[in-house]
Amino acid sequence: MSTIAVTTWSLEQTSPTDLRPAAAPDGDAVRIARSAVPSPEFSRFLYASVGGDIRWTDRLGWSHARWQQHLARPGVETWVAYDRGTPAGYVELEPQDDGVVEIVYFGLIPAFRGRRIGGHLLSYGAARAWDLAERWTERPPTKRVWLHTCSLDGEHAMANYQRRGFRLFDTKTEEEPDVTAPGPWPGAHPDTRP
């Protein structure tokens, strides 16, 4: 199997005052809501639809039970952006030890990219990471929010993170398998459509 060099950048905020929110898209067509009922089907749909063209493959093999177990963990939250009622993208938050919250996944379904939704969704998700303990009283107050992005992500990802106040704290480059991104279902990737 061939490999490709992938650079991963880790970024963080260490205070809620680090967050520099983006403006919400004009009008009231875009809303963001928490997916409060753990749904493996919906979460897998979001994961595959957002990450299908940028090589998100690590969760594709998860069983229904594995998804359910992950989503049911206290403090794991999925916040979904809707454009006129249609899911447009999501942010997944995962609390860690000592008041740390990771933005594990963030992104938009390809058809919704370039519409000024991403900055707004990231701002909203980061704010929910900072106030996570208000919804999960067994969690300590958030002291740090972090995420990672890589050279396989969209060309505007790093700039969006930095505009929202995330600061770079680590960079790594590793060889990874050169896998085909399947899209949300086989044949759905733009490169494989007739």
N, C-alpha and C positions, 0 to 999 in steps of 0.2 A: 504494500500500500504506500502511495506517495504521501509526503508530508508538506506542510507549509509553515512558514514562520508566522507566529501570531504574537503581537505585542499586546499586553494587558496593562491597563493603567488603573490604579486604585485611587479613589478620591474620597474626601471626607468633609464634613462640617462638624465643628466641635462646640457650637453654640447655636441656639435657635436664631440668634441675630445674624448668623452667617447667611441665612436664606435670603436670597434676592428674588422675590416672586416675579413671574412673567405676567403680563396682562392677560386677562381672559379673552378668548376670541370674541369678536363683535357679535352682538345679538344674544339670544338665549337658546340657540340651537344645541350648544354643547353643555352637558352636565356631567358631574362625576359623582358616583355612588359606590358605597362599599358593598361588595358581594358578601353579605353577612352569613349566608347559609353555605357551608362548605359543599361545593359541587365539583367532584372530579371531572365530570363531563365538560362543564363550562370552563374550568381552569385549564384543562387540556386544549380546548378549543382556542382560548386566548393565547396560550403558549405556542401552539403550532401555527396559528394565524399570524401572530406578531413576529415570531422567530423563524418561520419557515424559509425565508429568503436570505437570512443572515446566519445560517448554520447553527441554530439552537437545536441540538439533538440529544442532550444529556437526559432529558426527561421523557423522550418519546417512547422508551421501553418500559416506563413505569406502569405497573398494574393499577387497576381501579382502587384496590385496597391501599397501595402505596400512596396514591394521590390523596385518598381520604385521610390516611394517617397524617400526612404532612399538613393538609389544610386544617385539620382539627386541633393542631397544636396551639395552645394559648398564645395569643399575640400575633400569630400569622394572619395577615390581612391582605385582601385583594381589593384594590380600588379601580373601578372601571370608568373610563370616559365613554360617553355616548354622544353621538352626533345625530340629532333628530331621532333618537330611540335606537340607533344601531350601534353595537359595540365598536369603538374606534381604537381602543388601546387600553393598557392597564399598567398598574404598579403593584408589585408584590413586596410586602414588608415582612421581614423575619427578625424577631428579637433575638439577641444573643446575650451573653453574660455581661454583667456589670453595666447595665444601662446602654448597651450598644444596640443599634437597630441597623440592619442591612437592607438596602433596596436591592433585593435579589434579582428581580426582573422588572424592566420598564421598557415600554415601546409602543408603537402604533402599528396597526394593520396597514400594509402598504398603501391601500387606497386612501387612507386618511393622513398620510405624511404630507408635509408642505402646506398645511392649512392652519398653522399657528396653534395647534392643539397640544403638541409635545411639550412646549415650555410651560404651558398652563398645567398640564397633567403632572409633570415633574415637580413643579412648585407645590401643587396640592399634595402629592405623595410625600414629599419631604416634610411638609408641615404636619401630616398625619404621623410620620415617623417621630417627629419631635413631641407630639402630644399622645403617643401610644399609651402611656401609663394612665391617662385619664379614662381610657376605655377598658384597660386590663389592670385592675388595681393590684394584682399580685406581681406586676412588673415594676421594677424601680423606674424612677424618672429617667428619661433619655438624656445621655451625656454626649453621645456621638452618633452621627448618621454617616454611613459610608456606602459605597457602591463600587463597582468596577465596570469598565467598558473595554473594548478591544478593537483591534484593527479590522475585525470582520464586521463591526457594527456600522450603522449609517454614517455617512460623511459628516453630518452635523452633530453627532452625539456628544463628542468631547466639548465642543463649543457651548452646547446647551447646558451641560453639567457645570461648566465654569461660569457661565452667565448666571446660573442659579446660586452661585456662591460655594460650590464644591472646589476644594483645593487638592491638587495632586500630592500623594504621599508615597507612592511606590510605582515602579515600572518594571515589568519582566517581559522577556521575549523567549518563547519556547517553540519547539517544533511540535505540531499537532497533526493528526491524520487529516488528510484532505478529503473530507466527506462531502457528499452531494446533499445540498439542502432540498428536502422534499416538498417544501411548501406545506400548507395545511392538510393536503392529501396528495397522494401520488399523481403527478401530472399537473399540479396546480401552480408550480413555480413558473414565473413569467418566461424563463428560458426553455420550458418544455411544452408550452401551449402551442397548438397548431396555428 
